[in-house]
């Protein structure tokens, strides 16, 4: 005959202790996840507040206020280049849609040095090396194509070919600064 201990090897106390251990581990994991979520929410709130303040300044400037222009450096890089940034057909190639003038990016010289040093030019490379968003990096690549630093043709997702070498860099940078 089988005894109750053989049929039910674990007592209710053993089950309760095992359940409590698993429950405690789940609670600890949930607390960690909650802390991470709170950190993300705090950061998102800070970014929203910064964006609202920048918008207020821009509106004040547009309405003739005395606030100074907001520099790109005052906004974190994640917020600088929202997906699909820019407006109009010329926004990505650095041409101001209102005046028609070519806008020079203050990072253009660093970008040119970077692609000449590495021997290849891609949006992803500029994003990583210069800590900028996709839209700005793509606009810089387009501008480098316009001034003859990189090739225009791309082969799918491969990097563009750098046309210039170290000896040409001073000439190109001088032309960029003169423009």
C-alpha positions as CSV (number, residue, x, y, z in Angstrom):
1,X,0.0,0.0,0.0
2,X,1.2,3.5,-0.9
3,X,1.5,6.0,1.9
4,X,0.4,9.6,1.6
5,X,4.0,10.8,1.8
6,X,4.8,8.7,-1.3
7,X,1.8,10.0,-3.2
8,X,2.4,13.7,-2.2
9,X,6.1,14.0,-1.6
10,X,5.9,17.8,-1.0
11,X,3.9,19.2,1.8
12,X,1.8,22.3,1.5
13,X,4.5,24.2,3.3
14,X,7.1,23.2,0.7
15,X,4.7,24.3,-2.1
16,X,4.1,27.6,-0.3
17,X,7.8,28.3,0.2
18,X,8.6,27.5,-3.4
19,X,5.7,29.7,-4.6
20,X,6.9,32.5,-2.3
21,X,10.5,32.3,-3.7
22,X,9.2,32.5,-7.3
23,X,6.8,35.3,-6.4
24,X,9.7,37.3,-4.7
25,X,11.8,36.9,-7.9
26,X,8.9,38.2,-10.0
27,X,8.3,41.1,-7.7
28,X,12.0,42.1,-7.8
29,X,12.0,41.9,-11.6
30,X,8.9,44.0,-11.8
31,X,10.4,46.6,-9.5
32,X,13.5,46.9,-11.7
33,X,11.3,47.2,-14.8
34,X,9.3,49.9,-13.0
35,X,12.4,51.9,-12.1
36,X,13.6,51.7,-15.7
37,X,10.2,52.9,-16.9
38,X,10.3,55.8,-14.4
39,X,13.8,56.8,-15.7
40,X,12.6,56.8,-19.3
41,X,9.5,58.8,-18.4
42,X,11.6,61.3,-16.6
43,X,13.9,61.7,-19.6
44,X,10.9,61.9,-22.0
45,X,9.4,64.6,-19.8
46,X,12.6,66.5,-19.8
47,X,12.9,66.3,-23.6
48,X,9.3,67.5,-23.9
49,X,9.8,70.4,-21.6
50,X,13.0,71.4,-23.5
51,X,11.1,71.1,-26.8
52,X,8.3,73.3,-25.5
53,X,10.7,75.9,-24.3
54,X,12.5,75.9,-27.6
55,X,9.2,76.3,-29.4
56,X,8.2,79.2,-27.2
57,X,11.5,80.9,-28.0
58,X,11.1,80.3,-31.7
59,X,7.5,81.7,-31.6
60,X,8.7,84.7,-29.7
61,X,11.4,85.3,-32.3
62,X,9.0,84.9,-35.2
63,X,6.7,87.4,-33.5
64,X,9.5,89.9,-33.2
65,X,10.7,89.1,-29.7
66,X,14.2,89.7,-28.5
67,X,15.1,86.1,-27.7
68,X,18.2,84.9,-29.4
69,X,18.2,82.0,-31.9
70,X,18.4,78.5,-30.5
71,X,21.5,76.7,-31.5
72,X,21.5,73.0,-32.6
73,X,23.8,72.3,-29.6
74,X,21.1,73.3,-27.1
75,X,18.9,70.4,-28.2
76,X,19.9,66.8,-27.6
77,X,20.8,64.9,-30.9
78,X,17.9,62.5,-30.6
79,X,15.5,65.5,-30.7
80,X,17.3,67.4,-33.4
81,X,16.4,65.1,-36.3
82,X,12.9,63.7,-36.0
83,X,12.0,61.0,-38.5
84,X,11.0,62.7,-41.8
85,X,12.6,66.1,-40.8
86,X,12.6,68.9,-43.2
87,X,10.0,70.4,-45.5
88,X,9.7,70.9,-49.2
89,X,11.6,69.2,-52.0
90,X,15.0,70.8,-51.3
91,X,15.1,70.3,-47.5
92,X,17.4,67.3,-47.7
93,X,20.0,68.9,-50.0
94,X,20.8,71.9,-47.9
95,X,19.0,74.5,-50.0
96,X,16.8,76.9,-48.1
97,X,13.3,76.5,-49.6
98,X,12.6,80.2,-48.9
99,X,15.7,82.0,-50.1
100,X,17.2,79.3,-52.4
101,X,20.6,79.8,-50.8
102,X,22.8,76.8,-49.9
103,X,23.0,76.3,-46.2
104,X,26.3,75.3,-44.8
105,X,26.3,72.9,-41.9
106,X,28.9,73.7,-39.2
107,X,29.8,70.0,-39.1
108,X,30.6,69.9,-42.9
109,X,34.4,70.3,-42.4
110,X,34.5,67.6,-39.7
111,X,32.4,65.3,-41.9
112,X,34.8,65.9,-44.9
113,X,37.8,65.1,-42.7
114,X,36.1,62.0,-41.4
115,X,35.2,60.5,-44.8
116,X,38.7,61.3,-46.2
117,X,40.3,59.6,-43.2
118,X,38.1,56.5,-43.4
119,X,38.0,56.3,-47.2
120,X,34.3,55.8,-47.4
121,X,31.2,58.0,-46.9
122,X,27.8,56.8,-45.5
123,X,25.0,58.3,-43.5
124,X,25.5,55.7,-40.8
125,X,29.2,56.6,-40.5
126,X,28.5,60.3,-40.0
127,X,25.7,59.5,-37.5
128,X,28.1,57.5,-35.4
129,X,31.3,59.6,-35.7
130,X,29.5,63.0,-35.4
131,X,26.7,62.0,-33.0
132,X,24.0,63.4,-35.2
133,X,20.6,62.3,-36.5
134,X,19.8,60.7,-39.8
135,X,18.3,63.7,-41.5
136,X,21.4,65.9,-40.8
137,X,23.8,63.2,-41.8
138,X,22.0,62.6,-45.1
139,X,22.0,66.3,-45.8
140,X,25.7,66.5,-45.2
141,X,26.3,63.5,-47.5
142,X,24.2,65.2,-50.2
143,X,26.2,68.5,-49.7
144,X,29.5,66.6,-50.0
145,X,28.2,65.1,-53.3
146,X,27.3,68.6,-54.5
147,X,30.9,69.9,-53.9
148,X,32.6,66.9,-55.3
149,X,33.9,65.2,-52.2
150,X,32.0,61.9,-52.6
151,X,30.6,60.0,-55.6
152,X,26.9,60.4,-56.4
153,X,26.2,56.9,-57.4
154,X,25.6,54.4,-54.6
155,X,25.4,50.6,-54.9
156,X,22.4,49.8,-52.6
157,X,23.5,50.1,-49.0
158,X,27.2,50.3,-49.7
159,X,29.1,53.5,-48.7
160,X,29.9,56.1,-51.3
161,X,33.3,56.4,-52.8
162,X,35.5,59.3,-51.6
163,X,36.8,61.2,-54.6
164,X,39.2,63.5,-52.9
165,X,42.3,62.7,-50.9
166,X,44.3,64.4,-48.1
167,X,46.0,66.8,-50.5
168,X,42.6,68.2,-51.7
169,X,41.1,68.7,-48.2
170,X,42.5,72.2,-47.6
171,X,41.2,73.5,-50.9
172,X,37.7,72.1,-50.4
173,X,37.5,73.3,-46.8
174,X,38.6,76.8,-47.9
175,X,35.9,76.8,-50.7
176,X,33.3,75.7,-48.1
177,X,34.2,78.5,-45.7
178,X,34.3,81.1,-48.5
179,X,30.8,80.2,-49.7
